Amino acid sequence: MLVVEGLTCRFGAKAAVDDASFQISPGGFVGVIGRSGAGKSTLLRTINRLVTPTQGRILFDGLDVTALRGKELRQWRARSAMIFQQFNLVGRLDVLTNVLMGRLATMPAWRSLSQIWPEQDKALAMSALEQFDIAALAAQRADQLSGGQQQRVAIARALVQQPDIILADEPIASLDPRNTKIVMDALLRINKHFGITVLCNLHSLDLARSYCDRLIGMAQGRVVFDGAPSALTDLVARELYDLEAADVMGGMPAPAPEGVPALGTAAAA
């Protein structure tokens, strides 16, 4: 259970996240929606502790995340895997090594520095790549891949962390419609097949309604909606998105996932 209590994160006089409170039960696929600048990215980065909160608490299964330091904080970041909009891969390294980076938190310092990967970690990384139909790309440099392929590598890296929760920060913002579906289907498979909680920032309301079982709406750093997608009426959505409403409600149609695709059935991008 993830519990956020009165979470506030200020940058100078501006509150990027303002007194946010909510709870997320294990195994949910929760979308965080809202216009640009609403505080969605800061919220996820604060939960992962890439950003230090100004006040409030983050609890996970009774663990006070806001109090963690040093080794305990590194362990939490492994348990709460981040997926970023711009992939955050090391372009000059091959795909397999990029995925193996997800195992760094479990390795002693000497192995981390020398990148001497245990055989079981290599097998785990290859298995993750196979699940997203990109095992054949293991030896390629990451910067030679398409955007959709790179994001699937980033998702595989998050999966080998064996996390309790995945925090996806606008994971499809730079992708075309075809790769958007591939990546969202991949996140849905992880959520359904492994029971891993997914908290995903999405700008498209159509996508959020199609893939998420719960939506948290933010405006000016505050949580202003929290409920099932069916409870988010067009009127509430227009109030939430303001001038951006036409873009998020009348843009690209989001094909609803047909059940949960089997692992290893992602299309090549």
Sequence and secondary structure as in RCSB ss.txt:
>XXXX:A:sequence
MLVVEGLTCRFGAKAAVDDASFQISPGGFVGVIGRSGAGKSTLLRTINRLVTPTQGRILFDGLDVTALRGKELRQ
WRARSAMIFQQFNLVGRLDVLTNVLMGRLATMPAWRSLSQIWPEQDKALAMSALEQFDIAALAAQRADQLSGGQQ
QRVAIARALVQQPDIILADEPIASLDPRNTKIVMDALLRINKHFGITVLCNLHSLDLARSYCDRLIGMAQGRVVF
DGAPSALTDLVARELYDLEAADVMGGMPAPAPEGVPALGTAAAA
>XXXX:A:secstr
 EEEEEEEEEETTEEEEEEEEEEE TT EEEEE STTSSHHHHHHHHHTSS  SEEEEEETTEEGGG  HHHHHH
HHHHEEEE TT    TTSBHHHHHHGGGGGGS HHHHHHT   HHHHHHHHHHHHHTT GGGTTSBGGGS HHHH
HHHHHHHHHHT  SEEEEESTTTTS HHHHHHHHHHHHHHHHHH  EEEEE S HHHHHHH SEEEEEETTEEEE
EE GGG  HHHHHHHHGGGHHHHHSSS      S   TT     
